[in-house]
Amino acid sequence: MSLQGKRVVIIGGTSGIGMATAQAFLAEHAKVVIGSRSSSKLSDAVQALHQHVEAYELDFRHLDDVANFFGKVGAFDHLVVTAGEGAMGDFRELPIAEVRNAFESKFWGQYHTVRAAIPYLNEASSITLTSGVYGKKPPKAASTLAAINSAVEGLMRGLTLDLAPIRVNVVSPGLVDTPLYAGMTEEPRTGLFNHVAGQLPVGRIAQPSDIASTYVYLAKNGFTTGSVIMVDGGAILS
């Protein structure tokens, strides 16, 4: 299935996986629309992509804001949601407020986005959400992310039936070298990456482009729906 001329909306398309995904869809000659909470990040992303993309500010934690966003975008073909913040910490100690904020972002943000996007999609459209390997194999201190990622995957399975023939899938990444880790100093960041890479069958952690190609695949393959695509370097087996 060709993506040439198709309109693709990417929520969270200003950095990391989202930016790489925008680049991957542009390489397929799609028309890309990106959304983010940060107007400065949107401006930087438009410049970095070096091609015409539409960019709108939104906070996907709020349904009214997302509805206004899609009202500006209008009809489109494929939806990708890569945005969402999590929370890590021992279950007994992690403040409930942080847990609720994480659900508001990564789960409810994706829920709101799909709900508001439906009127603007067509029968050949696809929706791709994002979970994470912790939904299947959480380490210690990841109970919140395990719950959120599992909830996203459960939502996808229900939406696959409710929204058919629109296709709905989930991408579940492992550890990815993104700006999310920019707050760490170089030595502990390198130590973390090397430790994880040493446990993976592929022997390295992911780059954003490794994940981005999966979103493109799911938009192009008209026979894939109701699936969780693990892009974790074999973490689930290690």
Secondary structure, 3 states (H helix, E strand, C coil): CCCCCCEEEEECCCCHHHHHHHHHHHHCCCEEEEEECCHHHHHHHHHHHCCCCEEEECCCCCHHHHHHHHHHHCCCCEEEECCCCCCCCCCCCCCHHHHHHHHHHHHHHHHHHHHHHHHHCCCCCEEEEECCHHHCCCCCCCHHHHHHHHHHHHHHHHHHHHCCCCEEEEEEECCECCHHHCCCCHHHHHHHHHHHHHHCCCCCCECHHHHHHHHHHHHHCCCCCCCEEEECCCHHHC
